[in-house]
Amino acid sequence: MKKMKLPQAIILNKGKDENLKLIQEIQRIKEWETIPVLLCGPEGDLDYISRAIDAGAGDYLSYPFDPKEIIKKIESLNKKSH
């Protein structure tokens, strides 16, 4: 069986509690621990954004955003992780 290539980033947009739980689960998977996590969500909840970054998210992208911003964020996250 051919081994699947790992993604460049993981983008989460499930909701506050779900995102924080998923970040923790992702970090438990040895093969995924170096993959950056990008959260997407509403603007302004600095407490949540801070908790997400502390939990291991690489960055946060607030709505509304241009889809090109996702590419820029992923490229930036990948530069930081290498």
N, CA, C and O atoms as a MOPAC input file, in Angstrom:
PM7 MOZYME 1SCF
protein

 N      0.83500 1    -1.18100 1     0.00000 1
 C      0.00000 1     0.00000 1     0.00000 1
 C      0.88200 1     1.24600 1     0.00000 1
 O      1.84000 1     1.33800 1     0.76700 1
 N      0.55400 1     2.18900 1    -0.85500 1
 C      1.30700 1     3.42700 1    -0.97300 1
 C      1.02400 1     4.33100 1     0.22500 1
 O     -0.12700 1     4.51400 1     0.62300 1
 N      2.08600 1     4.88800 1     0.79000 1
 C      1.93600 1     5.78000 1     1.93600 1
 C      1.39000 1     7.13000 1     1.47900 1
 O      1.86200 1     7.70800 1     0.50100 1
 N      0.39000 1     7.61800 1     2.20200 1
 C     -0.23800 1     8.88500 1     1.86900 1
 C      0.67500 1    10.05100 1     2.24000 1
 O      1.29600 1    10.04000 1     3.30300 1
 N      0.75700 1    11.04900 1     1.37300 1
 C      1.55500 1    12.23900 1     1.62900 1
 C      0.84000 1    13.10600 1     2.67600 1
 O     -0.37200 1    13.30800 1     2.60200 1
 N      1.59700 1    13.60800 1     3.63600 1
 C      1.02000 1    14.44900 1     4.68100 1
 C      0.64700 1    15.82300 1     4.12500 1
 O      1.31000 1    16.31900 1     3.21400 1
 N     -0.40100 1    16.43800 1     4.65900 1
 C     -0.81000 1    17.75900 1     4.16700 1
 C      0.17100 1    18.84600 1     4.59800 1
 O      0.94500 1    18.66100 1     5.53700 1
 N      0.12900 1    19.98300 1     3.89800 1
 C      0.97800 1    21.12100 1     4.24300 1
 C      0.47100 1    21.82600 1     5.49500 1
 O      1.24600 1    22.46100 1     6.21100 1
 N     -0.82100 1    21.71500 1     5.75700 1
 C     -1.42300 1    22.34900 1     6.93700 1
 C     -2.77700 1    21.70400 1     7.19500 1
 O     -3.36400 1    21.05900 1     6.32500 1
 N     -3.24600 1    21.89800 1     8.40800 1
 C     -4.58700 1    21.45100 1     8.77500 1
 C     -5.38900 1    22.71100 1     9.07100 1
 O     -4.97900 1    23.54000 1     9.88400 1
 N     -6.53500 1    22.85200 1     8.40700 1
 C     -7.39200 1    24.02300 1     8.59200 1
 C     -8.61600 1    23.58600 1     9.37800 1
 O     -9.33700 1    22.67600 1     8.97100 1
 N     -8.84300 1    24.24700 1    10.51300 1
 C     -9.98000 1    23.90800 1    11.38000 1
 C    -10.98500 1    25.04600 1    11.40800 1
 O    -10.62700 1    26.22200 1    11.48100 1
 N    -12.25200 1    24.66200 1    11.34700 1
 C    -13.33700 1    25.63700 1    11.39800 1
 C    -14.59300 1    24.96200 1    11.94900 1
 O    -15.66800 1    25.05600 1    11.35600 1
 N    -14.44900 1    24.28400 1    13.08000 1
 C    -15.55500 1    23.51200 1    13.63300 1
 C    -16.33000 1    24.25500 1    14.72100 1
 O    -17.50300 1    23.95700 1    14.94600 1
 N    -15.71800 1    25.18300 1    15.37900 1
 C    -16.30200 1    25.82500 1    16.54600 1
 C    -15.27000 1    25.81500 1    17.65800 1
 O    -14.34900 1    24.99800 1    17.65500 1
 N    -15.42200 1    26.70700 1    18.59100 1
 C    -14.38800 1    26.92500 1    19.60500 1
 C    -13.96800 1    25.66200 1    20.34100 1
 O    -12.80100 1    25.27600 1    20.27700 1
 N    -14.87700 1    25.02200 1    21.02600 1
 C    -14.52000 1    23.84900 1    21.82400 1
 C    -14.01700 1    22.70700 1    20.95900 1
 O    -13.04400 1    22.03900 1    21.31000 1
 N    -14.67900 1    22.48000 1    19.82900 1
 C    -14.26100 1    21.39900 1    18.93200 1
 C    -12.85900 1    21.64500 1    18.39100 1
 O    -12.05000 1    20.72000 1    18.31400 1
 N    -12.56800 1    22.89000 1    18.01500 1
 C    -11.23800 1    23.20400 1    17.48700 1
 C    -10.15800 1    22.93000 1    18.51800 1
 O     -9.13200 1    22.33200 1    18.19100 1
 N    -10.36800 1    23.35500 1    19.75600 1
 C     -9.36300 1    23.15200 1    20.79900 1
 C     -9.14300 1    21.66000 1    21.05400 1
 O     -8.00700 1    21.23100 1    21.25500 1
 N    -10.20700 1    20.87200 1    21.05000 1
 C    -10.08100 1    19.42000 1    21.23500 1
 C     -9.33000 1    18.78900 1    20.05800 1
 O     -8.47600 1    17.92400 1    20.25200 1
 N     -9.65300 1    19.22600 1    18.84400 1
 C     -8.99200 1    18.66800 1    17.65600 1
 C     -7.50100 1    18.99500 1    17.63100 1
 O     -6.69000 1    18.16100 1    17.22700 1
 N     -7.13600 1    20.19800 1    18.05800 1
 C     -5.71500 1    20.55100 1    18.11500 1
 C     -4.98500 1    19.57700 1    19.03600 1
 O     -3.91000 1    19.08500 1    18.69200 1
 N     -5.55100 1    19.30200 1    20.17900 1
 C     -4.92800 1    18.37300 1    21.12900 1
 C     -4.83400 1    16.96900 1    20.53900 1
 O     -3.81800 1    16.29500 1    20.71100 1
 N     -5.86900 1    16.52400 1    19.85200 1
 C     -5.84500 1    15.19700 1    19.23500 1
 C     -4.80000 1    15.11700 1    18.12100 1
 O     -4.10700 1    14.10900 1    17.98600 1
 N     -4.69200 1    16.17800 1    17.32700 1
 C     -3.71000 1    16.21400 1    16.24300 1
 C     -2.30200 1    16.10600 1    16.80800 1
 O     -1.46000 1    15.40300 1    16.24800 1
 N     -2.04200 1    16.78800 1    17.90000 1
 C     -0.70400 1    16.78300 1    18.48200 1
 C     -0.32800 1    15.43000 1    19.06700 1
 O      0.85400 1    15.16800 1    19.28800 1
 N     -1.29600 1    14.57200 1    19.32200 1
 C     -1.01800 1    13.22900 1    19.84400 1
 C     -0.59500 1    12.24800 1    18.75200 1
 O     -0.06600 1    11.17700 1    19.04800 1
 N     -0.82700 1    12.61200 1    17.49500 1
 C     -0.47700 1    11.74500 1    16.37000 1
 C      0.95200 1    12.07900 1    15.93900 1
 O      1.20700 1    13.14800 1    15.38400 1
 N      1.86100 1    11.17500 1    16.19300 1
 C      3.28700 1    11.43100 1    15.96600 1
 C      3.57800 1    11.93600 1    14.55100 1
 O      4.35200 1    12.87800 1    14.38200 1
 N      2.97900 1    11.33300 1    13.55300 1
 C      3.23200 1    11.71500 1    12.16700 1
 C      2.71800 1    13.11800 1    11.85200 1
 O      3.17200 1    13.73200 1    10.88700 1
 N      1.78600 1    13.63300 1    12.64200 1
 C      1.14800 1    14.92400 1    12.36000 1
 C      1.67500 1    16.05600 1    13.23400 1
 O      1.28700 1    17.20700 1    13.03500 1
 N      2.54500 1    15.76400 1    14.19100 1
 C      2.93900 1    16.78100 1    15.16000 1
 C      3.66700 1    17.97700 1    14.55400 1
 O      3.71300 1    19.03800 1    15.17700 1
 N      4.23300 1    17.83700 1    13.36400 1
 C      4.92500 1    18.95600 1    12.72900 1
 C      4.05600 1    19.68800 1    11.70300 1
 O      4.50100 1    20.67300 1    11.11400 1
 N      2.83200 1    19.22300 1    11.48200 1
 C      1.93900 1    19.86900 1    10.51900 1
 C      1.29300 1    21.07600 1    11.19400 1
 O      0.65000 1    20.92100 1    12.23200 1
 N      1.44800 1    22.26900 1    10.63300 1
 C      0.85400 1    23.44700 1    11.25500 1
 C     -0.66600 1    23.43300 1    11.16400 1
 O     -1.24600 1    22.92400 1    10.20500 1
 N     -1.30000 1    24.01000 1    12.19600 1
 C     -2.75700 1    24.09700 1    12.26400 1
 C     -3.16600 1    25.56000 1    12.10600 1
 O     -2.67300 1    26.43700 1    12.81500 1
 N     -4.07300 1    25.80300 1    11.16700 1
 C     -4.62400 1    27.13200 1    10.93100 1
 C     -6.09600 1    27.11200 1    11.33100 1
 O     -6.87200 1    26.30300 1    10.82200 1
 N     -6.47500 1    27.99600 1    12.23700 1
 C     -7.87600 1    28.11300 1    12.63700 1
 C     -8.52300 1    29.24400 1    11.86900 1
 O     -7.89100 1    30.26700 1    11.60500 1
 N     -9.79000 1    29.06200 1    11.50800 1
 C    -10.57500 1    30.10500 1    10.86600 1
 C    -11.79600 1    30.35800 1    11.74100 1
 O    -12.40300 1    29.42000 1    12.25900 1
 N    -12.15100 1    31.63100 1    11.90400 1
 C    -13.31100 1    31.93600 1    12.72600 1
 C    -13.59200 1    33.42200 1    12.78200 1
 O    -12.95100 1    34.21900 1    12.09700 1
 N    -14.56100 1    33.78500 1    13.60800 1
 C    -14.94700 1    35.19200 1    13.69300 1
 C    -13.85200 1    36.06000 1    14.30000 1
 O    -13.01500 1    35.60000 1    15.07700 1
 N    -13.89000 1    37.32200 1    13.91900 1
 C    -12.91800 1    38.29300 1    14.40300 1
 C    -13.28200 1    38.75600 1    15.81000 1
 O    -14.45800 1    38.83700 1    16.16200 1
 N    -12.26900 1    39.05700 1    16.60300 1
 C    -12.50800 1    39.76500 1    17.85200 1
 C    -12.43400 1    38.98500 1    19.14000 1
 O    -12.30100 1    39.59700 1    20.20000 1
 N    -12.51300 1    37.66800 1    19.11000 1
 C    -12.47200 1    36.90500 1    20.36100 1
 C    -11.01400 1    36.60900 1    20.71700 1
 O    -10.51500 1    35.50500 1    20.50200 1
 N    -10.35200 1    37.61700 1    21.26100 1
 C     -8.91700 1    37.50500 1    21.53300 1
 C     -8.60000 1    36.44500 1    22.57900 1
 O     -7.54300 1    35.81700 1    22.51500 1
 N     -9.49000 1    36.23500 1    23.53800 1
 C     -9.27100 1    35.19500 1    24.55100 1
 C     -9.22500 1    33.81700 1    23.89200 1
 O     -8.33400 1    33.01900 1    24.18100 1
 N    -10.17100 1    33.54000 1    23.01900 1
 C    -10.20100 1    32.25300 1    22.31800 1
 C     -8.97600 1    32.09200 1    21.41400 1
 O     -8.34700 1    31.03500 1    21.39300 1
 N     -8.64700 1    33.14300 1    20.67300 1
 C     -7.49000 1    33.07900 1    19.77700 1
 C     -6.22400 1    32.78400 1    20.58400 1
 O     -5.39700 1    31.96900 1    20.17600 1
 N     -6.08100 1    33.44600 1    21.71800 1
 C     -4.92100 1    33.22400 1    22.58800 1
 C     -4.88400 1    31.78500 1    23.10800 1
 O     -3.82100 1    31.16400 1    23.12900 1
 N     -6.04300 1    31.24800 1    23.52800 1
 C     -6.10100 1    29.86900 1    24.00900 1
 C     -5.76700 1    28.89100 1    22.89400 1
 O     -5.09700 1    27.88400 1    23.12800 1
 N     -6.22800 1    29.17800 1    21.69000 1
 C     -5.95800 1    28.29700 1    20.55300 1
 C     -4.46000 1    28.28600 1    20.21100 1
 O     -3.89100 1    27.22700 1    19.94400 1
 N     -3.83400 1    29.45100 1    20.21900 1
 C     -2.39800 1    29.53000 1    19.94700 1
 C     -1.63500 1    28.79500 1    21.04700 1
 O     -0.69200 1    28.05800 1    20.76100 1
 N     -2.03600 1    28.99100 1    22.30000 1
 C     -1.40100 1    28.27800 1    23.42300 1
 C     -1.56900 1    26.76400 1    23.29500 1
 O     -0.69200 1    26.00100 1    23.69700 1
 N     -2.70400 1    26.33600 1    22.73100 1
 C     -2.97700 1    24.90200 1    22.57200 1
 C     -2.17200 1    24.28100 1    21.43400 1
 O     -2.04700 1    23.05900 1    21.35100 1
 N     -1.62300 1    25.12800 1    20.55100 1
 C     -0.80400 1    24.59000 1    19.47400 1
 C     -1.17300 1    25.04100 1    18.07400 1
 O     -0.53100 1    24.63100 1    17.10700 1
 N     -2.19800 1    25.88000 1    17.94600 1
 C     -2.53400 1    26.39100 1    16.61900 1
 C     -1.40300 1    27.28500 1    16.13700 1
 O     -0.83100 1    28.04700 1    16.91800 1
 N     -1.08300 1    27.19500 1    14.86700 1
 C     -0.00700 1    28.00600 1    14.31400 1
 C     -0.41900 1    29.43200 1    14.03300 1
 O      0.39000 1    30.35400 1    14.14200 1
 N     -1.69900 1    29.61900 1    13.66400 1
 C     -2.18200 1    30.95600 1    13.34100 1
 C     -3.70500 1    30.93900 1    13.29800 1
 O     -4.33500 1    29.88300 1    13.36200 1
 N     -4.28100 1    32.13800 1    13.18900 1
 C     -5.73000 1    32.31300 1    13.17600 1
 C     -6.07400 1    33.26000 1    12.04000 1
 O     -5.41900 1    34.28500 1    11.85500 1
 N     -7.09500 1    32.91700 1    11.28800 1
 C     -7.55700 1    33.73800 1    10.16800 1
 C     -9.01400 1    34.10500 1    10.41300 1
 O     -9.87800 1    33.23300 1    10.49900 1
 N     -9.28100 1    35.41200 1    10.52500 1
 C    -10.63300 1    35.89500 1    10.84200 1
 C    -11.48300 1    36.05000 1     9.58900 1
 O    -10.98700 1    36.39800 1     8.51800 1
 N    -12.79000 1    35.78100 1     9.75100 1
 C    -13.77300 1    36.04200 1     8.68500 1
 C    -13.99200 1    37.53400 1     8.56500 1
 O    -13.71600 1    38.25400 1     9.52400 1
 N    -14.45200 1    38.01800 1     7.49000 1
 C    -14.35900 1    37.40100 1     6.15800 1
 C    -12.93700 1    37.54500 1     5.64300 1
 O    -12.22800 1    38.48200 1     6.00700 1
 N    -12.53000 1    36.62500 1     4.80600 1
 C    -11.17900 1    36.70700 1     4.25700 1
 C    -11.19100 1    36.28900 1     2.79600 1
 O    -12.06400 1    35.54500 1     2.34900 1
 N    -10.21600 1    36.77600 1     2.07500 1
 C    -10.00000 1    36.40800 1     0.68900 1
 C     -9.36300 1    35.01300 1     0.70000 1
 O     -8.41500 1    34.79100 1     1.45300 1
 N     -9.84600 1    34.08100 1    -0.09600 1
 C     -9.26000 1    32.73600 1    -0.11100 1
 C     -7.74400 1    32.72400 1    -0.33800 1
 O     -7.06400 1    31.79600 1     0.09800 1
 N     -7.22000 1    33.73400 1    -1.00600 1
 C     -5.77300 1    33.81800 1    -1.21400 1
 C     -5.03200 1    33.96700 1     0.11000 1
 O     -3.86400 1    33.59600 1     0.21800 1
 N     -5.72000 1    34.51500 1     1.12600 1
 C     -5.10000 1    34.67000 1     2.43800 1
 C     -4.76300 1    33.31700 1     3.06000 1
 O     -3.77200 1    33.19200 1     3.77900 1
 N     -5.58500 1    32.30600 1     2.78600 1
 C     -5.30900 1    30.96800 1     3.31300 1
 C     -3.96900 1    30.46900 1     2.77900 1
 O     -3.15800 1    29.92300 1     3.52800 1
 N     -3.74600 1    30.65900 1     1.49600 1
 C     -2.48300 1    30.22400 1     0.88800 1
 C     -1.30600 1    30.95100 1     1.52600 1
 O     -0.29200 1    30.32900 1     1.84300 1
 N     -1.43200 1    32.25300 1     1.71600 1
 C     -0.35000 1    33.03600 1     2.33200 1
 C     -0.07500 1    32.55400 1     3.75300 1
 O      1.08200 1    32.42600 1     4.15400 1
 N     -1.13800 1    32.28500 1     4.51600 1
 C     -0.97000 1    31.82200 1     5.89800 1
 C     -0.28200 1    30.45600 1     5.92900 1
 O      0.62100 1    30.23500 1     6.73600 1
 N     -0.70400 1    29.54700 1     5.05900 1
 C     -0.10000 1    28.21200 1     5.01800 1
 C      1.37700 1    28.30800 1     4.64100 1
 O      2.21700 1    27.64100 1     5.24500 1
 N      1.69300 1    29.13000 1     3.65000 1
 C      3.10300 1    29.30100 1     3.26700 1
 C      3.91600 1    29.84800 1     4.43300 1
 O      5.03200 1    29.39300 1     4.68600 1
 N      3.35900 1    30.82000 1     5.14000 1
 C      4.04700 1    31.40400 1     6.29200 1
 C      4.23600 1    30.37000 1     7.40200 1
 O      5.31100 1    30.28800 1     7.99600 1
 N      3.19800 1    29.58200 1     7.68300 1
 C      3.30100 1    28.55300 1     8.70900 1
 C      4.35200 1    27.51200 1     8.35400 1
 O      5.10400 1    27.06500 1     9.22100 1
 N      4.40900 1    27.12800 1     7.10000 1
 C      5.39000 1    26.13200 1     6.67000 1
 C      6.81900 1    26.66800 1     6.75400 1
 O      7.74200 1    25.91100 1     7.05400 1
 N      7.01100 1    27.94600 1     6.49500 1
 C      8.34800 1    28.54300 1     6.65000 1
 C      8.77900 1    28.51900 1     8.11300 1
 O      9.94400 1    28.26400 1     8.42100 1
 N      7.82500 1    28.78600 1     9.01700 1
 C      8.12500 1    28.78300 1    10.45600 1
 C      8.48000 1    27.39000 1    10.94800 1
 O      9.33100 1    27.24200 1    11.82500 1
 N      7.83700 1    26.36100 1    10.39200 1
 C      8.04000 1    25.00300 1    10.89500 1
 C      9.27800 1    24.32200 1    10.31000 1
 O      9.66000 1    23.24600 1    10.77000 1
 N      9.89800 1    24.92100 1     9.32200 1
 C     11.09500 1    24.30000 1     8.70800 1
 C     12.34200 1    25.04900 1     9.03800 1
 O     13.42700 1    24.66300 1     8.60500 1

